[in-house]
């Protein structure tokens, strides 16, 4: 398989925030504690490279994985601690159906084989890690990353719509 090159995407200047943490649930629990993060990273890279080869047009999942991590995290409210990447509620309605999350089903679906191979990683960790891997593999800075986000069983605790830019509007 061809190695993904850094020339495909320039890294933004400054720090990259890929997740926000609510003070009430910072250390809820590790992703079952048995996650080999390096192997998960390698599996994510394989997904990116395989998809890139299938496309054959020079595009890749880099941007989509970064957007997935950003949108999972970008719903966080420092006012009340709601939203954010912890919970991975984007898998459920209403979040998965928000206009701002249009097209992110592609990224979530692409990561399903990784989740199946490494079931002990939470979706919340997987989605944010995919963003980290995408930034790094695209030639961006190395991002310190720590596991520990948990998954919710439904979208019942989703924050209100409107906290993200709307992809439906172009």
HELIX and SHEET records of a PDB file:
HELIX    1   1 UNK A    6  UNK A    8  5                                   3    
HELIX    2   2 UNK A   37  UNK A   55  1                                  19    
HELIX    3   3 UNK A   62  UNK A   73  1                                  12    
HELIX    4   4 UNK A   89  UNK A   91  5                                   3    
HELIX    5   5 UNK A   95  UNK A   97  5                                   3    
HELIX    6   6 UNK A   99  UNK A  101  5                                   3    
HELIX    7   7 UNK A  104  UNK A  117  1                                  14    
HELIX    8   8 UNK A  123  UNK A  137  1                                  15    
HELIX    9   9 UNK A  167  UNK A  169  5                                   3    
END                                                                             
